[in-house]
Amino acid sequence: MISKKILASIFVIGILALAMGYGTYSYFSDIAKSTGNTFTAGTLDIKLWGSSWQDNVVGTWVSPTNWAPGEYVEATLYMKNFGSIGVTHIGVKVDNLGGTGLETAVLLTKFMYTEYWDYAATPPGPGTTRNEYDITSWVISLIDDWNIAHGRAEDIGNSDGKLTLSEFIAWCAVPHSLKFFEGPWESGEPYLKPNEGNEQYLTLGFTFDSGAGDNYQGKTASFDLSVLAAQSYSQWPPVWWTTPSHGY
Amino acid sequence: MKRTLTAIVLIGIVVTLVGAGTFAYFSDAGRSYDNTFTAGTLDLKVSHSSAGPWTEGVSGTWTLSNMKPGDETPTASVFFKNFGSIASNTLEITCNYTVTEEMPQTESDTDPHTDQHPDEMAKYMIITMMFYRNDQLNINCLTGYDSYFGQTKDEWKINDANGDGKISLYELKLDPLILPSPDTQPNKITQLDMKIKFDESAGNDFQGDTFNLTMIFTLKQ
């Protein structure tokens, strides 16, 4: 009983000491601030033409009905940057394979893009003052030769000189993406200027492999092609904006 | 016994009364008037120039517009001066911040709710240079080293909480700087020089977002 009283006394004394301590050791202070420091991030917003500028366009590459071996189809994607900062690096990624197995007989046979082309055609379309760069051979050899025999980490291409849709998709799934422009170019201007600046385009062509056998009759393939844009190399790989395209 | 005690008390009273009459002195009263206790003041003012004007706050010291990963502010400075009547002991520097989402939302902004967790963006706002200095101080607040006296103190540097070798505004908020008084001598002016970079690894979560930074300077006795 006594010890409880002593403990209670000590507790009360402690509380009082603490309270007194607060009183004793309060200090003056004053605050000043630097406000209104704002850091506003810009945007990259690639849009593709499909009757209007859109984030996604559908059915860019559509084969004719009853597509036959040896036949060719191509389509062009028109690109603009609706964001507030310039695009210096751009590429593509192919994925989301669908269909019933035609992808091993669909060959990428054309890959062409524009550089340093700057006009504001509305509606967009191929102009007369464009510089087109055909990198088909480079794209085919890059991916078709992408295998262990060539010192690569993954065995994807069969080095037969043909780049099939299935090889392209397998390569992109590793993951890779085909970066076909690295800027900025000599003038320092971005590939796609901000705020609906210039327009560039990309043409891809596909051929139904002429060596395809009867086992491909009636088969289909579909895929999505995504246009990737970045504001610098360090941002690669960026988030991409897709343009689902179906057909074959 | 009681009688004896009563007698003693009575004698005492009588002696006291007699004494009072016998030993009366002249007396007078003097007073100390107007004893006042006026508390001193600490009055921190800041400026964007050593020449002033001096105010309670400055605005827009560090800004970036259309910022992309890798962009960095130029060096900007805040100058400090104590206009109070007492000397301070330390200056605490910390920060607070908010994030404003763009309206309408940009399709490529992969996190439309960064405003609800601004720390995530603050982790990518990197302090690439921060010096606190006057003619007797030159403290690098990223290392805690004062090159003037050649000494280092932990409280003079921001702790790299995630150990990535970069100091972010998020880490400054977690670990305020406790720096030496900016007014170690009368009319001393001390300044903070700082550069801020939007880290190269910042992702699309922050596209179009605005990071609103308030730097808070607390002068302490």
Interface residues (C-beta under 8 A of the other chain):
Chain A: Y27 F28 S29 D30 I31 A32 K33 S34 T35 G36 N37 T38 F39 T40 A41 G42 T43 L44 D45 D55 G83 S84 I85 P194 Q231 S232 S234 Q235 P238 V239 W241
Chain B: A39 G40 T41 L42 D43 L44 K45 V46 T55 E56 G57 V58 S59 G60 T61 W62 T63 L64 S65 N66 M67 K68 P69 G70 V78 F80 G84 I86 N89 E102 T106 E107 S108 D109 T110 M125 I196 F198 E200 S201 A202 G203 N204 F206 Q207 G208 D209 T210 F211 N212 L213 T214 M215 I216 F217 T218 L219 K220 Q221
